Amino acid sequence: MEWTRVKGHHKSDVRLYALSTCGHCKRTKDLLNELGIDYSFLFVDLLSEKEISLVLTDIEKFNPRGSFPTLVIDNGKRCIVGFHEEEIREALS
């Protein structure tokens, strides 16, 4: 599986687990782009069955419900589940 990297200014390690059809995931990506953050994202629903299983196991370490979007910051020191604009802005400022 291959992460897509969006270059910007580097605040910390930022990874976004998202679904290609999810409105909240799109809003989260749009906000990260607006903030100019360097991040990587993965559209989980576009992966193979085997890869989805592996990724969901990984997501559950940070988000036991496995819902989307899941934004992991600083290798799991912080995790934001769902689109929470103010929380995301504060975490990445």
N, C-alpha and C positions, 0 to 999 in steps of 0.2 A: 504494500500500500504506500502511496506517495502523498505526502503533505504538500499543500500549495502554500508557498511563502509569499507574503505581501511585505515588500520592503518599506520601511519608514524609520522613524527614530526609535532607537532601542531603549526601552525602559526596563524590561525584564523579559524572561521567557514567557511568551503568551501563545497559548494554543486554544483553538476554538473547534469543538466537536459540534457539527451542525448537520442539518438535513437540507437538501437542495430545494425542497418544496415548503420549508418552514418560514413563515413571515417574521417570527421573532428572531430566527437565525439571520435572516437578511438584514433586519434592523441592527442586530449586533455587529455584523460585518460592516454595514454602512457607518456605524458609529466609530468603529476601530479605524476605518479609512479616514473619516472626518478628523479624528484625533491624530492621524499620521503615525500610528503605532506600527512597529515591526511585529508581525505575528504570522503564525501558520494556521491553516484551517484544513479540515477534512470533512467532506460530505459523506457521512457514514452510509446513507442510503444508496450511494453509487458504488459501493464496494461489493466484492464477492461475498457469498454466504460465510465462507471461512473467515475472511477478514472482518466482517461485521461481528462475528462471534468474539474474535480477539479484541476488537475495539470496544465492544460493550463491556467486556471484562475489565478493560483498562479504565473506562469511564466510571464504572461502579466503585473504583477506589476513591474517587472524588465526589461522586454523585450516586448514592445507592439506588435512587429511583431510575437512573439511566435516561433522564429526560433531556430535551434539547431546547435551546442551545446550552452547552456546558463550556464555560470559559475558564481555563486553568491558567493561573498566573504563578510565576516563580516556581515551576516544577511542583505545583500542588500546595504551596504555602497558602494560596488563596484560590477559592473556587466560587464562581458566580453562576447560578443555574437560572436560566430564563433571561429575558431582556429587562434589565434594571439599569436604566441609563445613568442615574445619579451614582449608583454604586460602582458601575464600570468606570465612570469619569473619575471618581474619587480614588479607585484602586490604581488607576494608570496615570494619575497626575503627578 
